[in-house]
Amino acid sequence: MRSVGYSYRMSPGGGSLSGMLFRAAINAAGLFLASAIVPGVRINDWQSLVAGTAIFAIVNMLLKPVAALFSACLIVLTFGLFAIVINAAMLMVSAWAAGRLGLNFHVDGFWPAVLGSLVISVVSLMATMVTGRRG
């Protein structure tokens, strides 16, 4: 007989420590690849990559939902393309915060931020497709 109630089992990649570490590793890989491919996105050392990944996660956790909420009409009107602008803004805010902390994590403007956020999104999408985990 099956009991009715809440299940405390965590889904793969969602909310568990291993899921958070998985998402952090994917974001770090995306940031590293963006800095290697996109001119204007620079992360000069591994310490800045690790700290930048943490800042990026915090910015996405705190600011991205608010930005998406306030720009929901623009997202709908542009068939979701404005979400790219939001992602670029989150990358720029992360780089700004990293710069204020003295880290070697720089984004030189809007277009490098757009291209960098696209690289990070593609890396995240590919990792999700390969592993089947969602964060």
N, C-alpha and C positions, 0 to 999 in steps of 0.2 A: 504494500500500500504506500502510496506517495503522499508525503505531507505537504500541506499548503503553507507557503511562507517564503521568506526571502532566502536566497541561496548566497552563502558567503564565499563561494568559490570564485576566484578571480579569473577573468578571461585572459587568454594569452596576450601579453603585451599591454594590458589595460590596468593600470593602477598598482600593479605589483612592483617590487624592487627590480626584478629582472626586466619587466616591461619598461620601466623608467631608464634603466641602463641601456637597454636596446635602443630606445628613442634618442638618448644622448649620443650613443655611438653613431647612429645614422645621421643625426644633425652635425656631429663633428666631421664625419666623412663628407657630408654635403658642403660644409663650410670650407674644408680643406680643398675639395675639388673646385669649388667656386674661386678660391684664392689662386689656384693653379691655372685655371682656364680663363677667367674673366679679368681683363685689364681694368684696373681701378678698384679691385677687391684685394686687399693685402692682409695676410696674417703671417707675421714674420717669425714666430717661434711657437713651440708646442705649448708653452704656458699660456700664451695668448689664445691659442686654439681651444684649450680646455676651459679657460675662464670665459672666453667669448661664447662657447657653446652653452655654458651655464646662463650667461646673460641673455643669450638668444632664447633659451627656453623660458626664462622668467618673463621676458618681454612678450613672447607669444602667449604665455599663460595669462598675463595680466591685461595687456593692451589690445591684443588682437580681437578678442570677443567684443570689446567696447567699440573698436573701430569698425568691425563688421556690423554691429548693431546700428551704429549711426549712419553707416553708408549702405544699408540694406537696399534702399531704393536704387542707388547707383549700381549695385551689384546686379540687381534684377534687370535694370534698363540696359546694361551692357552685356547681358547674358553671362555673367560671372567673370568677365574680363577685369572688372575693377578689383577683384580679389588679388590680382597680380600686383596692382598698385599698393594694396594693403600689405602684401607680403614684402614688397620692396621697402615700404615705410618701416616695417618691423626690423628689417635688416639694417636700415640706416639708423634707427633708434638704438639698436644693439651696438653698432659701431660707435655711435656718439657716446653711449654710456661706457663702453670699453675705453675709449679715448680719455674720458674724464677720470678713469681709474689708472691711467698710465699704461694701458696695454697696447701692443702693436697690432691692432685690429682696425683697419681703415676701409671705408667705402667712399670713393671719390665723387659721388653724385648719384643722380636719379637713375640714369641708364645703366651704370654698373650695378646698382642695387637691383634693378629689374632683372638683368641677366643673372646676377648672383642668386636671387631668389628663385628664378626658374631652374637653375642648376640644383639648388638644394631640394626643390620640389620633385624634380626628376629622380634624384638619388633616393629620396624618401619613397616615391612611388615604386621604383624598381625594387627596393628592399622589401616593401610590403608585398609586392607581387611574388617575389622569390620565397620569402619566409612565411607568408600568410598571416603575419602578425600586424595588428593595427594598434597604434598608441593613442 
